[in-house]
Amino acid sequence: MQVKLSVLMPAFNAEKYIGEAIESVLTQTFVDFELIIVNDGSTDRTKEIILSYKDNRIRLINTTNQGIAAALNKGLAIAKAKYIVRFDADDICYPERLEKQYNLIKIDPEIMLVGSAADYVDEEGRFIFKGLPPAFKHEEILKILTTTCPFIHSSVLYNKEFIIENGGYNSHAHSFEDHLLWTQVVPKAKSANVDESLIKVRLNKQSITIDEKWRTKQFRRIKKNALRTSRINATEGAVIKNIIKNQEATGIKEGAYYAMIGKKYLWNNFQPERARSHIKKALAFNPFYTTGYGLYLVSFLPGKMISGIYKKFKAIA
C-alpha cells in the first residue's frame, strides 16, 4: 500500500529510549506513513521492544551491525513513500511534526530537503536549550555548507529518489555521514530550515556526536578534506573509525557529553551551578581539557557579563 511519508529510524542498543521514540511517531496528527526501523545488530532488548508494538505501520528490518550509514541506506532502499522523514531512536517527535513538514513540502515542491530547529534535552529528558539551525534559506545554507553542518539530522525530511540518485549515505564517513551527504545534494536542489522546534533531541553518552575539539587533529583533517571535496575513501574511513573506537574506549565520549551540556547551561540556558557540575565531570574524564577550566571560572561571573563575552569565547569553547 502506498503511503505519503516513510519515517526512517536506525536503532542500535536503544532499549532505554526507543519506546518513547516509537510512540511519538505513532501518535502523530498525520497518519499516512510507515515507520521503518532498521535494527542494526542490537544486543540488548531493542528488537523485543519494537516487536511489542502491533501497529501495522511499523516495518522492522533486522541486520548485522554495519553502522548507521549502511542502516539508513537499507531503509532508503525499501521505503515506499516519495518523502523520507529521518528520526533517531533516542529522540522524540512533537505531535504535529509530520503534518507540518509534509504541508511545507507540498506548498513548495521544489524543496528537496528541509530541516527544523530542535529542543535539546539531557539523558533524563530535561530541557537544556533550543537549538536553531545555523542557516535557514537555501542561499545561506550554501554559504556554510562545507564548514558547518546545516541540518539537525533527526529533523530532516527529504525526497527519497533525489538522495538515492546522489549516492545516499557514505559508509566511510563515520559520525558525519549526514554532513557529507548534504555537501553532495544541497548544491543541486532547493533546501531550507524552519525555526520551529519539531523534535526533541536527546543528548546522551551513547549516541552523542562529540565536540570536534575532543577529536584528534588527524580526524579533523580527514573530515575537513572530505567535506571540501565531497569524497572520502575506505582507507580514510578506516582511520577515523579507529580513532572513534579508541576514544570511546577511553571515556572521551562521556567527557564530551558533560562538556557539551556544561557549555549549554552556561551559554544557552544560564544555570551556572548546573554548568559547573557538568564541567567538573568533564574535567574528571579529561584533566587536559584546558578550556574546561576557563569555562568553570567564567561560570562565577554575572549573567550579563557572560552574555557579553559569549561571542568571543565560543570560538575556543
N, C-alpha and C positions, 0 to 999 in steps of 0.2 A: 504493500500500500504506500502510495506517495505521501510524503509529509513536506511541510514548508521549511522546517528547521531540523538540523541534526546537531544535538548537543554532544560534543566530543570531550570525554573525560578520561585521561590516563590515570592509573592508580597503581601505586607500589607501596605495600605495607602501610595502608592508610586506615587501618581499623579504628583508630581513635576519632577520626573526623568524618569519614566517608558517609556515614548515615545521615548526618546533618546536611552534608553537601547534596546528597541524592534527594532528600526531602525538599530542599529549597528549589530544586528543579521540578519535581513532580507537582508542586503546589503553585506553579506559575499561572498567571492570569491568561497567558497564551497557551493553548493546549495542543496545537497541531505540530507536534515534534516527536522525535525519537531521541532517546538518551543512550549513546554508545559509550560503554565503559570498557576500556582496554585494561584488563588486569595483567600488569607487566611482571608476572612471575612472583607475586606476593607470597611470603612465607608465614604471614600472620592470618587473622580472621577476615581479611578483606573480602575474599570470594564468598565466604559464608554470609557475611552481612549483605552483600549485593544480592545474593540468591534469596534472602529473606523478604525482598520486595517483589510482589506479584504483579506489579503494573506491566502490562504488555508493551508499553513504550520503551522499556529497558531492553537493550541488546548487549549481552555480555560476551566479550572476546577474551579468552584466556591465552596467554603467550608465555614463553620463557622470557626471563629478564634480559631485555636488549636495550633498555634506556628509553627516555621519553620521546626522542625523535622518531625512533622506529615504531613505538606505540602509536604516536599520532599519525604516522603515515599509514599504518594498518587501519586505523579508524577512518581516515580520509578515503581509503580505497573502497570501503563498504558502505559509506554514508549514502543515504537515499535522497537527501534534500539538496537543493541548489545552494543553500547557505549553511555554513558551519558556525556554530557558537562554541567557542573554546571555554573550557571551565576546568578547574583543578579540584582534586578530591578532598582538599582541606579548606576550600573556600565556600562562600555562601552567596547565592543569588538573591537579590531583592525580588519580591513577588512580580513586579512588572518589567523585569529586565528584558525578557524575550519579546514581549509585546512592543516595548519602546524601541528596541533595536530593529525589529522587523519592520515597524512602521517607518523608521528613518530610511531604511534601505529601499523601501517601496516608493517613498517620496522622491528619492534621488537614486535611480538605478545605476547611475554612473559610478557610485561609490562601490569599490571592490573590497574595502577593508575599513572597519570602523571600530573604535575602542571607546572607553569611558574612564571617568575618574573612579576611585575606589576608596572605601573606608577600610583602613588597616587596623587589625585587631591583634592581640597577642595570643599566646597558646591557649589561654583560658577564655578567649572571646571578648576581652576588654578593649574598648575603643582606645586607639593611640592617636591617630591623626587621619585627616582626609588627604589622600594622595591625588594630586592633579597630574595629568599627562604633561610632559614638557612642551607640547605644541598641540594645536587644535586644527587649524586649517591645513590643507594639503601643502600649500607653498611653505608654510612654517615647518611642517614635518620634513620636507625635503632638505631644508637647510641644516637640520641637526642629525640627519639620518645615520651617518657613519660614526658619529661621536657619542650620541645619546640614544638609548632605546626609546622610541617614540610612543610605544604602546604598552599598557599593562596587559600581559599576555592572556591572563584569565578573563579579561573583559572584552576580548575582541569577537566580532562577527565578520566573516569574510566569505567571498564567493569561492565555492569548492573547486570548480574547474580552473579558475584563474590561478589558484595556489598550486594545483597539481601540474598545470601546464608549465609552471615556473620551477618545477623540481621538488616541491614540498620541503619538508624539514631535512636538513643535512645532519646525518648521524655522527659526523665528526666534530660538530660544533657544540661540544658538551657544555651545558649551562648557559649558552647563548644561541641555541638553535632558532629561537624566535627572532632575535635581533638580526641574525644573518639572513633569515628569510625576508624580513622587511626590506633589507638593502637591495634585495633582488626584485621585489614586486612593487614597492612604492613608486619608483621612477616610471613605472609602466601604466599606472592607473590611479584614479582618484581615491584618496583616503581621508579620514577625518577622525577626530576625537570629540566627545561631548564632555562638558564639565560636571555633569550629574553623576553621582556615585551609583552605579547599578549593581555592584557586588561588594562583599566584604572579602578582603584578602587576609588570610590568617598567617602571620609570621610565626614560624616555629623552627626549632633547631634541625628537624629532619629535612625539611623541604626548602629552607631559605636559600636564595641565591646570594652568597655573601658579598659584602662590600669589596669592590675590586682592590682596594688598598690592602686587603688581607691576603690577596693572591700574590704569587711570585712575579718578579719582573718578566720572566720568560713567558708566563701565562698571559700577562698584559700585552707583551709584544706580539705574540701569535694572534691573540684576539684582535688587536688593533689592525694588524695587516689583513686579517680575514674580512673584517668589516669594510676596510678600504677597498678591497678587491672583489668582495662578494664571493670569495672562494676559500676553502680550507681543504687540505688533503689528509689522507689516512695517517701519514706519519705525524703531522702536526696534531691531529686529533688524538693519537695515542699519547703524545707528550702531555697535552693538557688533561687528558683523562687520568694519567698517572699523578699529576700534580694535585688534582681534586681528591683522588683516593688517599694520598699521603696526608693532605690537610685534614680530611675527615678523621683520619686515624689519630691525629694529634690534638684533637679538640678545637681546631681552628674554627669550625663551624659554630660550635657553642659560643665561643668568644665573640665571633662576628654577630651572632644573634643578639647578645646582650649589648654589644657596642651600638648596633643599629637602633635598638629600642631606646637606649640611653640618649642617643642624639635626638631622636624624635621627641622624647619628653622634654628635651632642652630647647630645641628649635621650633617644633611644630605645635606642641601642646604643653605649654610651660608648667611642668611639675618637677621642680628641682630635686626634691627628695627622691622621687622615683628615678629621675635621671641619674643621680649619684649612686643609687643602689645597683642599677644595671651597669654603669660604668665600672664600678668596683668589681663586679663579677667578670666583666670583660678583661680587666687587668689581671685578675687571678688566673685566667687562661693564658694570657699573653702579657707578661710584665714589660715586654719591649714595645708594646703598643703606646708609643710616646704621646700620640695625640690624645689618648685617654686621660693622661694627667692634666693636660690643658683643659679638656672638657670638664673634668672634675672641679678644677679651680674656678672656671667660668660659672659653674652652676651656683656659686655662692653670691654672684652679682645680682643686683636688682633686675627684674624682668625687662624694664625699658632699656637698660643698658645692654642686656643680652641681645635684644632685638636689633639694637643699633650696630652691633659688631657681627651679626649673623652673616651678612653677605661677604664680609672679609674672611671670616673664619671657615665658612663651609667649603672653601676651595681646598683646604688641607684636612678637613674633618672626615 
